[in-house]
Amino acid sequence: IVGIVNAVSRNVGINKFLFEGHPGTGKTESAKHVARILERELFVVNFESIIDSKMGQTSKNIATMFGELRHLPHPERIVVLFDEIDALALDRVNTNDIREMGRVTSSVLKGLDTLHDSIVLIATTNLYKQFDTALTRRFDYSINFDRYTREDLLDISEIIADELLDMFRSLSR
């Protein structure tokens, strides 16, 4: 988390992060803390409103969503959270997948390629191994949350959040 905050604060050109790991390991909460620490507004994408049973409509909805993100007035003040992105973007060559989901994944790839560099995007997944490799390459950095226990994650996040908040408060004085 410190690395993400430092990279974004220093504008080093890293803005897309993939948090992967088992459920309950702190991926979503960490994304919320990143937005809070960076003092950016958090936009959480609701995939339920994007997925549509009509052929081709989900891809259109994705294109519309990325279009809206491209036209936000202050991209430098935003963190976008794609919580459980695996709902949309699984392996396009998986024979168990229907062709429509392959097109959906392609739409996500195109959208990620056009995302404004000032927007911080964090995506979370429990199904990293099922991701299309082209999708994983679109992220600047992937972080695995499985190496810590839940208690470890809570302790770490509290310590880091307190330290960073103190640091930002001292900078704003």
Helices and strands as residue ranges (DSSP letters): H 2-9, E 16-20, H 27-37, E 41-44, G 47-49, H 57-70, G 75-77, E 78-82, G 85-87, H 99-113, E 120-125, G 128-130, H 133-138, E 141-144, H 150-171
